[in-house]
Amino acid sequence: MIRMLMLALAALLTAAPAAAQNLLDPDDAFAVEAEAVDGQTIRLNWEVHPDYYLYQDKFELESTTDGVSFGGLDLPEPKVKQDEFFGEVKTYSGSFSATVPVERSGEGAKTVAFTLHSQGCNDPRGVCYPPHEQPLEVDLPEVGAGGGAEAAQAAGDSEAASTGTVSEQNQLADSLANQSVWLTVLTFFGLGLLLAFTPCVFPMIPILSSIIAGQGENITTKRAFTMSVVYVLAMALTYTAAGVIAGLFGENLQAAFQNPWILGTFATIFVLLALSMFGFYDLQLPSSVQGKLSEVSNRQEGGTLTGVGIMGFLSALIVGPCVAAPLMGALIYIGQTGDAVLGGLALFALSLGMGAPLVAIGTGAGKLMPKAGPWMDAVKGVFGILLLAVAIWMLERVLPGQVTLGLWAILFMVSAVYMGALDALAEGVSGWRRFWKGLGLVLLIYGVFMLAGAATGGSDPLRPLQTVSVAGGGGSAEEEHLEFRRVGTVEELNSAVEQAAANDRPVMFDFYADWCVSCKEFEKYTFSDSEVQSTLAENNVLLLQADVTDNTAEDKALLREFDLIGPPAILFFDREGDEKSRQRVVGFMEAEPFNQRLQQVYAR
């Protein structure tokens, strides 16, 4: 019944002149390229747009070159589709390749022109195209010779595409178009579990845990579970709504919340909550706080479900704005098909997967929370420190690295004092007391190192004294970082790519933002890798970068030009200036696989 309604709706839409404008041109919907494998074999590589498919029995090759004819297409295993009117039909979708033998007169190098006949349909609307002709041309080498380095690379690319090394976000978009609904839900839920402990999601753990810890000894397991579920559902619904809006309209709501005022306000809330954990005041009493902001904090820490929901809503918008491949895959699907229902369902499953560990941790915190007494104060103090750490982590997006390194130093040193690093040990104290004092001394010493690093211009909490060793000549030289040329508009980018193509140079184009945690991971761990830098240098790659921190109209136009929602995203252009869109990198990628991607994309 639902299928019939969808077909009826599709028929009405196709009857309207405006509907055709939403269907892709067949050359775009069923994109195909031809390449020479050797002197007597041609490979055809298809990139079928999501929600479109081709019929297996409609393929036919017609030579338009004298003395050339073709054998049968060696196609991969088709997908069997149940058609309401034609029964079971064999179809192809997504990325696939086929080879065809060539019978030719003469054995020298030869340019072969031919026409590919095919027919396909758009699935959601039930709209089928008329039989379509695509003229193609390929340069065959002499018989007995290979296809040359360029053809071999092209063959490798097509083989990679057919075997699953196509960019993850495009694979996920294709799977949304072809998988069953329940398999899609399970897939995206599993991907959400994998994303749960990434830098963009991990800070939500101390946020939720501190809210539950703020309940004190009166919290029950049932209450902790309820609060955790409310937090996760609010986060998931917000994440889903923001994603659907981004997919349909190209507007990234999360990016709009990454400005200094909003981040500063949210960090201030965490500081206020942290100070209450240390016992400076009780936010549950209106008389102990000043202003409306503190009243909001009061409701949130006090444990009202409304307050917990607000924190889940704000966390989704502010804490985790990074774009990952699963998110981008769902957004590509929504943007290309307009199917906000299935795309939104995938995003909701992804969000629930990200939130499942939060529910487990939040419920566990309620179950294991110690009763009133010194232990309770210690637990609340730990969560207070974690909240301050989240506040500093957020401020890293808008403050200079030297300043945030100083803030980390202060946090470590003050935490050490609270742990008794400077207190004398009385005789007969327990082993645990000695342990905490020793740990406090370690934090104190490391905090001093970070403070010294900040004073000398350092910015990396993991290597606070790097600038000191370099300046004093006592250590290795500071790691070299990639030098990008900044572009701010679509016109500047096109001009730079055209100039690179004229000089036979490929291009790597990076989308960056100060508030994007994964972008900074790229800079710190991937772009600084010597192998990555060597591959880029060997291939004479022009490095371009768009800084979309401010989310200006020009920034949005650049993102829309490539159907992107936000950073991180890395695009590759070949020496002819054409983007290899199926090789895009969205989300953080470690140095080794990134270097392999570079070698695949740019090898001659």
Residue pairs with C-beta under 8 A, 6 or more apart in sequence:
3 84
4 84
6 124
6 125
6 126
7 84
7 126
9 125
10 124
10 125
10 126
10 127
11 126
13 19
13 125
14 20
14 125
14 127
19 125
22 338
23 29
23 122
23 125
23 127
24 49
24 52
24 122
26 120
26 129
26 132
26 134
27 134
28 49
29 48
29 49
29 52
29 120
29 122
29 129
30 46
30 48
30 49
30 52
30 54
30 118
30 120
30 132
30 134
31 46
31 47
31 48
31 49
32 44
32 45
32 46
32 47
32 116
32 134
32 136
33 44
33 45
33 136
34 42
34 43
34 44
34 45
34 114
34 136
34 137
34 138
35 42
35 43
35 45
35 138
35 147
35 151
35 154
35 155
35 158
36 42
36 43
36 138
36 139
36 140
36 141
36 147
36 148
36 151
37 43
37 99
37 147
37 151
37 155
38 141
38 145
38 146
38 147
39 107
39 109
39 140
39 141
39 142
39 143
39 144
39 145
40 101
40 102
40 103
40 104
40 140
40 143
41 99
41 100
41 101
41 102
42 70
42 99
42 100
42 102
42 112
42 138
42 140
43 97
43 98
43 99
43 100
43 154
43 155
43 158
44 73
44 97
44 98
44 99
44 100
44 116
44 136
45 95
45 97
45 154
45 157
45 158
45 161
45 162
46 54
46 92
46 95
46 96
46 97
46 98
47 95
47 161
47 582
48 54
48 92
48 93
48 94
48 95
48 96
48 120
49 336
50 93
50 94
50 173
50 174
50 176
50 177
50 332
50 333
50 336
50 337
51 122
51 123
51 124
51 177
51 336
51 337
51 339
52 93
52 120
52 121
52 122
52 123
53 79
53 81
53 91
53 92
53 93
53 120
53 121
53 123
54 91
54 92
54 93
54 118
54 119
54 120
55 89
55 90
55 91
55 118
55 119
55 120
55 121
56 75
56 78
56 89
56 90
56 91
56 92
57 90
58 117
58 118
58 119
58 120
58 131
59 73
59 75
59 98
59 116
59 117
59 118
60 116
60 117
60 118
61 70
61 73
61 100
61 114
61 115
61 116
61 117
62 114
62 115
62 117
63 69
63 70
63 112
63 113
63 114
64 113
64 114
64 115
64 135
65 110
65 111
65 112
65 113
65 114
66 105
67 104
67 105
67 106
68 102
68 103
68 104
68 105
68 110
68 112
68 114
69 102
69 103
69 104
70 100
70 101
70 102
70 103
70 114
71 100
71 101
71 102
71 103
72 100
72 101
73 98
73 99
73 100
74 98
74 99
74 100
75 92
75 96
75 98
76 92
76 96
76 97
76 98
76 162
78 90
78 91
78 92
79 90
79 91
79 92
79 93
79 178
80 88
80 89
80 90
80 91
81 88
81 89
81 90
81 91
82 88
83 89
93 174
93 177
93 178
94 174
94 177
94 178
95 161
95 162
95 166
95 170
95 174
95 582
96 162
97 158
97 159
97 161
97 162
102 112
102 140
104 110
104 112
104 140
104 143
107 142
107 143
107 144
108 142
109 139
109 140
109 141
109 142
110 139
110 140
111 137
111 138
111 139
111 140
112 137
112 138
112 139
112 140
113 135
113 136
113 137
114 135
114 136
114 137
115 133
115 134
115 135
115 136
116 133
116 134
116 135
116 136
117 131
117 132
117 133
118 131
118 132
118 134
119 128
119 129
119 130
119 131
119 132
120 128
120 129
120 132
121 127
121 128
121 129
122 128
122 129
123 177
124 337
124 339
141 147
141 148
141 151
146 152
147 154
147 155
149 604
150 604
153 603
153 604
156 600
156 603
157 580
157 600
160 166
160 600
161 582
164 171
165 600
166 582
166 583
167 325
167 582
167 583
167 584
167 585
167 586
168 325
168 326
168 329
168 586
168 587
169 325
169 326
169 328
169 329
169 332
169 584
169 586
169 587
170 329
170 332
170 581
170 582
170 584
171 329
172 187
172 191
172 325
172 326
172 328
172 329
172 330
172 332
172 333
173 329
173 330
173 332
173 333
173 336
175 184
175 187
175 329
176 184
176 329
176 330
176 333
176 342
176 343
176 346
177 333
177 337
179 187
181 342
181 345
184 342
184 345
184 346
184 349
185 345
185 346
185 349
186 349
188 326
188 330
188 346
188 347
188 349
188 350
188 353
189 349
189 350
189 352
189 353
189 356
190 353
191 326
191 350
191 353
192 326
192 349
192 350
192 351
192 352
192 353
192 354
192 355
192 356
193 353
193 354
193 356
193 357
194 353
195 201
195 324
195 326
195 350
195 353
195 354
196 202
196 353
196 354
196 355
196 356
196 357
196 358
197 357
198 322
198 324
198 588
199 322
199 517
199 518
199 521
200 319
200 320
200 321
200 322
200 324
200 517
200 518
201 320
201 354
203 319
203 320
203 390
203 393
203 394
204 235
204 315
204 319
204 320
204 358
205 357
205 358
205 361
206 383
206 386
206 387
206 389
206 390
207 270
207 311
207 315
207 319
207 387
207 390
208 227
208 228
208 231
208 311
208 358
208 361
208 362
209 361
209 362
209 365
209 383
209 386
210 273
210 274
210 277
210 301
210 383
210 384
210 386
210 387
211 227
211 231
211 300
211 301
211 303
211 307
211 308
211 311
212 219
212 224
212 227
212 228
212 303
212 362
212 365
212 366
212 369
213 277
213 365
213 369
213 379
213 380
213 383
214 273
214 276
214 277
214 283
214 301
214 302
214 303
214 380
214 383
215 223
215 224
215 303
215 366
215 369
216 372
216 376
217 369
217 370
217 371
217 372
217 376
219 303
219 366
219 369
220 366
221 363
221 366
221 367
223 303
223 366
224 362
224 363
224 364
224 365
224 366
224 367
224 369
225 359
225 362
225 363
225 366
226 305
227 303
227 305
227 308
227 362
227 366
228 358
228 359
228 361
228 362
228 363
229 359
230 305
230 308
230 309
230 312
231 308
231 309
231 311
231 312
231 315
231 355
231 358
231 362
232 312
232 351
232 352
232 355
232 356
232 358
232 359
233 309
233 312
233 355
234 308
234 309
234 310
234 311
234 312
234 313
234 316
235 312
235 313
235 315
235 316
235 351
235 354
235 355
235 358
236 316
236 348
236 351
236 352
236 354
236 355
237 348
237 351
238 312
238 313
238 316
238 317
239 316
239 347
239 350
239 351
239 354
240 344
240 347
240 348
240 351
241 344
242 252
242 253
242 254
242 316
242 317
243 327
243 330
243 331
243 334
243 343
243 344
243 347
244 334
244 340
244 343
244 344
244 347
245 251
245 253
246 252
246 253
246 331
246 565
246 566
247 330
247 331
247 332
247 333
247 334
247 335
247 340
247 343
247 565
248 334
248 335
248 338
248 340
250 335
250 556
250 559
250 560
250 563
250 565
251 556
252 321
252 551
252 559
252 565
252 566
253 317
254 316
254 317
254 318
254 320
254 321
254 566
255 321
255 513
255 515
255 548
255 551
255 566
256 551
257 263
257 317
257 318
257 321
258 318
258 321
258 397
258 513
258 515
258 549
258 551
259 398
260 398
262 318
263 318
263 394
263 395
263 397
263 398
263 515
264 395
264 398
265 293
266 314
266 318
266 394
267 391
267 392
267 394
267 395
268 293
268 391
269 293
269 296
269 297
269 300
270 387
270 388
270 390
270 391
270 394
271 387
271 388
271 391
272 283
272 289
272 293
272 294
272 297
273 283
273 297
273 300
273 301
273 384
273 387
274 383
274 384
274 385
274 387
274 388
274 391
275 281
275 384
276 282
276 283
276 297
276 301
276 384
277 380
277 381
277 383
277 384
277 387
278 380
278 381
278 384
278 418
279 377
279 380
281 288
281 289
282 288
283 289
283 294
283 297
283 298
283 301
283 302
284 298
284 301
284 302
285 298
286 295
286 298
289 295
289 297
289 298
296 307
296 310
299 306
299 307
299 310
300 307
300 308
300 310
300 311
301 307
316 351
318 394
319 390
319 394
321 515
321 516
321 566
322 516
322 517
322 518
322 566
322 567
322 568
322 587
322 588
323 516
323 518
323 564
323 565
323 566
323 567
323 568
323 569
323 586
323 587
324 518
324 586
324 587
324 588
325 586
325 587
326 350
327 347
327 350
327 565
328 564
328 565
328 569
328 586
328 587
330 343
330 346
330 347
330 350
331 343
331 565
332 563
333 339
333 342
333 343
333 346
334 340
334 343
334 344
335 563
337 343
369 376
369 379
370 376
370 379
381 418
385 411
385 415
388 411
389 411
392 404
392 407
392 408
392 411
395 404
395 407
396 404
397 514
397 515
397 517
398 514
398 515
399 407
400 459
401 458
401 459
401 460
402 454
402 457
402 458
402 459
403 454
404 459
405 450
405 453
405 454
405 458
405 459
405 460
405 461
405 464
406 450
406 451
406 454
406 455
408 447
408 450
408 461
409 447
409 448
409 449
409 450
409 451
409 453
409 454
409 464
410 447
410 451
411 447
412 443
412 444
412 446
412 447
412 450
413 443
413 444
413 447
413 448
413 451
415 440
415 443
416 422
416 440
416 441
416 443
416 444
416 447
417 440
417 444
418 440
419 436
419 437
419 439
419 440
419 443
420 433
420 436
420 437
420 440
421 437
421 440
421 441
421 443
421 444
422 444
423 437
425 433
425 434
425 437
446 464
449 464
449 465
450 458
450 461
450 464
452 464
452 465
452 468
453 460
453 463
453 464
453 465
453 466
453 467
453 468
454 464
456 467
456 468
456 471
457 467
458 464
458 465
458 466
458 467
458 468
460 466
460 524
466 475
466 478
467 478
469 475
469 476
470 476
470 477
470 478
479 528
480 528
480 533
481 523
481 527
481 528
482 527
482 528
482 533
482 536
482 543
483 543
484 510
484 543
484 544
484 545
485 496
485 542
485 543
485 544
485 545
486 544
486 545
486 546
486 547
487 493
487 496
487 509
487 544
487 545
487 546
487 558
488 546
488 547
488 554
488 558
489 554
489 557
489 558
490 557
490 558
490 561
493 509
493 544
493 546
493 558
493 561
496 507
496 542
496 544
497 507
497 509
497 544
497 573
497 577
498 577
500 506
500 507
500 542
500 573
500 575
500 577
501 573
501 575
501 576
501 577
504 575
505 540
505 541
505 542
505 575
506 539
506 540
506 541
506 542
506 572
506 573
506 574
506 575
506 601
506 602
507 541
507 542
507 543
507 544
507 572
507 573
507 577
508 536
508 541
508 542
508 543
508 544
508 570
508 571
508 572
508 573
508 598
509 544
509 545
509 546
509 570
509 571
509 572
509 573
510 522
510 543
510 544
510 545
510 546
510 568
510 569
510 570
511 519
511 545
511 546
511 548
511 558
511 559
511 564
511 566
511 567
511 568
511 569
511 570
511 571
512 519
512 545
512 546
512 547
512 548
512 549
512 567
512 568
513 519
513 547
513 548
513 549
513 566
513 567
514 547
514 549
515 549
516 566
516 567
516 568
518 567
518 568
518 587
518 588
519 567
519 568
521 588
522 568
522 570
522 588
522 589
525 590
525 591
526 532
526 588
526 589
526 590
526 591
526 594
527 533
529 591
529 594
529 595
531 591
531 592
531 595
532 591
532 594
532 595
532 598
535 595
535 598
535 599
535 602
536 543
536 598
539 598
539 602
539 603
541 598
541 602
546 555
546 558
547 555
548 555
548 558
548 559
548 566
548 567
559 565
559 566
562 569
562 571
562 579
564 586
568 585
568 586
568 587
568 588
569 584
569 585
569 586
570 584
570 585
570 586
571 579
571 581
571 584
572 579
572 580
572 583
572 584
572 601
572 602
573 579
573 580
574 580
574 601
574 602
580 601
583 597
583 600
583 601
585 594
585 597
589 597
